[in-house]
């Protein structure tokens, strides 16, 4: 089979890029030839004899403009070469050309419910932040345009792959027929993210001898729900929290200070050593208000960490009561505080939950995910 994958990147470094990276390798292992339309590709794939990389350059200032340039160039290439391909896999509204499989990681129509800074009463910011206002305004425009483009892309494909049951529901809300939807969950790297002992917290200037939770996400906007976690932390006086995320333009360092917990909240900024950092904490807390999947959840599980999350995250169905705590309402401060208190004072419970979380992650590897994609390609080709 001559497969074409259209993606901005085919590398391990980001979620969508990693999905396509693993799918490409699985297709090659089965003897298929893969053409890749991408701006970036991993060197090991670029050099492979079964890979044909078509570079799509889009060097313009904003993500919105880059996406438009990429869509224009990839569409023109596909129009010229479509008759030489057996199957085309794309991602969302990445191109305006027709496809056979469209893998959906995020439905922008659903994100519109959460796009304003005051998406919920609990998300109201306390201090006007010009950077945050401009960032949010740009994201709102970007989302509205993608809502229209995505619907067109889903109408112009045969099969739409959702990364979670939640995304499948979001797709049906905008009119994608249920019979056209398949669910293939994202995988996790069980070697990069694995349990470990002896990792010193001093590497990150984190305190020893205290229970330590971890939060990872974009902390410039309220969607990830760090504000509720911080308010809940007030009620768990012995617990410390390590926060990974870009702090420039974020209101949450100031919120932690105003709540009187800044000595227990450790803002670490953007990090590339998250796999190691996860080995140094006791559990993971991530009650996102809207999360199509939440790769960071399965990464924490693979590390052997209990997870506290909300039912509105796409990965929540993977978390059994033996592996973590799934809350019905992400804005319930008392419920989050109770869950964090329960895990902070019960090391044996954390250990048992962590082992179960790791076992679940072992059943959801990148290899398993890639096999499901290529099985689908062979089925419909």
N, C-alpha and C positions, 0 to 999 in steps of 0.2 A: 504494500500500500504506500502511496505517496501522500504523506500527511503534511499539512501546512499549519504552523502555530503562529498566530499573530499576537504579540505581547510586547509591552514596552521593554521588558528585560527578561532575560533567561539566566538568572543567577540565583545563588542561594540566599542572597542578602535581604530579600523582602518576600512577603507572603505570596503574592500572586506570581512573582518571578520564580519562587521556589516550587510552586505547584507545576508550572510549565517546565521547569528544569527536570523534575522527577518524571513527568509524563514523557518528555523527550527521550530520556534514558531508557525508560521501559519500552517505548516504541522501537528504539534502536536494538534493544536486546531481543526483540521479537522479529527482527529482520526487516523492519520498515525503514523507508527513507523519509527524513524530516527536513522540510524547508522552514526556516525561521525568519519571520519579518519582525525585527526588534532593533531597538537602539543600543542595547547592551546584551552581550552573551558571555557566558563563562568560557575561559580559554580552552578548557578540556573538551567542551562541546564544539567550539569553533573549529578545532583541529580535527574533529572526527570525520572520517570518510563518508559517513551516512548522514552528515549534516550539511545543509546548504544555507548559509547565513546571508540574508539580504538586509544590509544595514539601512535603517530608516532614521535619518538625522532630523532632529527637531530642536534646534538650538535657538529657542526664543525665551523671553523672560519669565512667563508665568506658566503654571501647569495647564490652565485652560487653553492657552495658545499652543502649548506643546502638543496637547491632545488633538487639537484641530489640525495642526500640521501633520501629525502622525496619521490621523484618519485619512486625510487627503492623499498623502503619498502611498499609504498601504492600499487604499481603494484603487488607485490608478494601477499599481503593480498587479493586484489581483484581477482586474479587468483584462489585463494583457496575458496573464498566465494561468487563469482558472482552469482552462481545458487540459492542462498538464497535471492537475492535482486530483487526487481521489477524495480527499476530505479536508475541510478547513475548520480549525478550532480557533475561536476568538474569545475575548473577555469583555463583556458588557458592550459599551458603545465605542470600542477602540477603533473600529473601522466602519465605513459606510457600505461596504460590500456585503453580499449575502454570505452566509456561513452554514455549516452543517451542525456544529456544536458551539454553543455559547455558554461559557462557564461564568457564573454570576457570584461574585463575592460580596456584593453590596447593591442594594436597590435604593436608588436616590429618592424615589417617591416616598419611601418609608422614612428616610432620613429627614425629609422636610418637616416631619412632626417634631423633630428635635433640633432644627437648624437655628432657631433664635436663641439668644443668650438666656432669655427667660422662658425656656421650653416648658418648665414645670415650676410651681411655686418654690420648690426646694432649690431650684437652680438659679434663683435670682442673685445677681452679683451685688456686692455691697459697696464697691468702689468703681467709679467710671474709669475704664481703661481704654484710651484711644487706640492703642495697638490691637487690643482684643476686639474693639468695635469694627475696625477696618478689616481685620482678619475674618470676623464672622460675616461681614457684609459681602466680602469676596466669596466666601464659601457658600453663601446663600445663592448668589448669582450662578456660581459653578454648579450647584446642585439643581437649580431650576432648569438650566440648559441640558444637563445630563438626564434629567427626568424625561424630557422629550426625546432625546437621542436614543436612550436605552430602549424605550418602547418600540421605536422603529427597528432597532437591532434585534429585539426579541421576536418581532413579527417576521423578520427576514432570516430565520434560522429554523432548523428541524427539531433539534433537541436543546433544551435549556437545562444546564446542570446547576443546581443550587448547592451551596456549601453546607447548608444545614436545613432542617425542617422549617426553621423560622424564615429563612430566605425563600423557601418554597411557598410558604404562606404569603409572603410579601409579593411574590411573583403572581400568584393567583389574584391578589387584590387589584393588580393593574391589568388583569385580563389574560394572562398567559394560561392556556388550557392545562389542566392537571395532567392530561395524557402526554403532554409535551415536556414535562418536568421530570428530571431524575435528581436524586440527592446523592452526592458524593462528598463526604466530609473531608476537610483538610487533614493532612497528616501531621506528624511531629517527628523530629529527629531524636530518637531514643538514645543515641550515643552522645550527641552534643549536650542534650538535656538528660542528665542521669543523676541519681543520688550520689552524694559524696560526703565524706567526713573530713575534719581537720582543716577546713577553709577558715582562715582567720578573718574575723570581722574588721580587724584593724586595717586591712587593705583599703577599706572604704571609710575609715574613721567611725565605724559603727560600734555601739557599746556591747561589751560582753556581759554575760550573767543576767540578761533581761530577756523576756519574750520579745521577739522581733517579727513583725509582719511585713509584707511587701506589696507595693502597688506599682503597676507599670502602665503607662498610657500617655496620650496627649492631654496634658494638664492645662492647656490654654482655653479649652472649651468645657462646658458642663456635662457633655454627653457621657464621659467616662465616670463621672459621679464621685470625684475625689472630695467634693464639698461635704457630702453626706458621711463619707468615711471619717473625715476629720472631726465632724460634729459628734459622731459616735465614739471616736477615740477619747473624747473628753470624759466619757463614762467608764473608760477602762484605764485607770490611772497608772498601772504598772507596765502597760504595753507601749512599745516603741514601733514606729513605722518608717520603713525605707521607701522613698518615692523616686521612681525613675521616670523622667520626662523632662522635656525642654521647659525651663523656668522663665525664659524671656517672654514677657507678655502674659504670664500666668498670675491670676489673682490669689492663688492658694498659699504661697508663702506668707502673704499678708493675713490671710484668713487664719492660718495656724497661729500666727502671732496674736491676733485679736482674740482667739479662743484660749490663749494661755498654754498652748501645747507645743510651741515651737522648739522647746528643748527635747521633745520626744518625737518630733517629725524631722526626718533627715532627707532633705532634697538633694538628690545626687545628680540631677541633670540628665542629659542624654548619655546613655552608656552602650558600649559595644561588648561589655563583659557580663551581660545579664545571665548567661548560663552558670558562670562561677558565682555570681552574686546570689542566685537562687539557692545555692548550696549552703549559704551562710545564714539563711533566715529560717523561721519556724513554720510559717504558713503564708498563703497568698490570699489577698482580698481584692476583689474586682467586681463590684456590683454595678456594672455599666448600665446606663439607662436604655441604650440601644446598641446592640452588638450583633452583627450578622453571624459571626462565628466566635471569634475571640481566640486566636492562635496562642496568645500568651497564657490562656487557661490550660491548654493541653501541654504546653511547655512546662508549666509549673507542676502539673500532674506527673509528667515524665521524670521530673526531678525528685519526685517523691514527696511533694508538698500537699497538704490538705488545702482545699480551695473553698473560699466563701464567695459566692456570686449570686446573681439574680436570675430568675426564670426567664427574663427577656433577653438573655444572652444566648446566642446560637449554640454554643458548646455546652450549655447547662444540662441537656439530657444525658450527657456522658457521665455526669457526676452523680453517683449513687449516694445514699445516706452514709454508706461505709467509707466514702472517699472525700466527703466534704459537706458543705451546707449550702443549699440553694434556697434563697429567700423569694417569696412571692412579690414583694414590693421593694424596688431598689432604693426608695426614698424613706424607708422606715428606719429612722435613726436608732430606736430602741432595739429593733431586731438585729441590726448590724452590730450594735454594741454587745448584745447578748451572745451572738455568734463568736465575736472576737474574744470576749471574756472566756467563753467555754473552751476555746482552743488555747488561749494564752496560759491557762492554769492547769491544763491536762496534757502533759508531755506524752503519756502512754497513748492517749486518744489520738494525738497528732501523729505518733509513730504508726499506729495501726491504720489510720486513714491514709497516710502517705504511702504505705505499702500497697494498699488497694488502688490508690490513684495511679501508681506506677504500673500495676497490672493492667488497668484499663488502657493506659497510654500504649502499652505494648501491642494492643490489638488495633491501634489506630496509627500505624506508621506511614511515612511517606511512600514506602514501597507498596503497601496495601492500597493506598489511595491511587497511585499511578496505575496499578493493575486494573482497578475498576474503570478508569478512564479509557485505557487501551482496549479493554474488553468491550466497552461501549462503541468505540470506533470500529472495531472489527464486526460488531453486531449490525451496525447500520450501513456499513460500506458495501 
